[in-house]
Amino acid sequence: MMRIRQIKGAVKLPRRQLETLRGLGLRNIGDEVQVKDTPSILGMVQRISHLVCCCKLSQDQVDS
């Protein structure tokens, strides 16, 4: 699992980056989601790495 937090706003972003943010469930600065670290999610994070920060979670940190 990994935690992704949006750290920059989405104003004047290319449409593709905006859709990637929305696809991850991020809408506002400070929004945070927990997702499985699949290849597709890692690709999305790489595409918008300048807008988000992410960290991997260990098993005991995962919220149920």
C-alpha positions in Angstrom: 0.0 0.0 0.0 1.0 3.6 -0.5 -0.2 6.9 0.7 -0.5 9.8 -1.8 -1.0 13.4 -0.8 -1.7 16.3 -3.2 0.8 19.1 -2.4 0.2 21.5 -5.3 -3.0 22.9 -6.9 -4.5 21.8 -10.2 -5.1 25.3 -11.7 -3.9 25.6 -15.3 -2.8 22.0 -15.6 -3.0 20.1 -18.8 -6.2 18.1 -19.0 -4.3 14.7 -18.9 -2.7 15.6 -15.6 -5.9 16.8 -14.1 -7.7 13.6 -15.1 -4.8 11.6 -13.5 -5.3 13.5 -10.2 -9.1 12.8 -10.4 -8.4 9.2 -11.2 -6.4 8.8 -8.0 -9.2 10.5 -6.1 -7.4 13.7 -5.4 -9.3 17.0 -5.7 -7.8 19.6 -3.4 -4.4 20.5 -1.9 -4.0 18.3 1.2 -6.2 15.5 0.0 -4.8 12.1 0.8 -5.6 8.6 -0.4 -4.3 5.1 0.3 -4.0 2.8 -2.7 -2.3 -0.5 -3.6 1.0 0.0 -5.3 0.1 -1.6 -8.7 2.0 -0.8 -11.9 -0.8 1.4 -13.1 -0.9 3.5 -9.9 2.9 3.9 -10.0 2.6 5.1 -13.6 0.0 7.6 -12.6 2.1 8.9 -9.7 5.1 9.2 -11.9 3.1 11.3 -14.4 2.1 13.8 -11.7 5.1 13.5 -9.4 5.5 17.3 -9.3 2.0 17.6 -7.8 2.0 14.9 -5.1 4.2 13.3 -2.5 3.9 9.6 -1.7 5.2 7.1 0.7 5.0 3.3 1.0 3.2 2.0 4.1 4.1 -1.1 6.1 1.5 -3.6 7.1 1.1 -2.2 10.6 0.5 1.4 9.2 -2.3 0.4 6.8 -5.7 1.6 8.0 -8.5 -0.9 7.8 
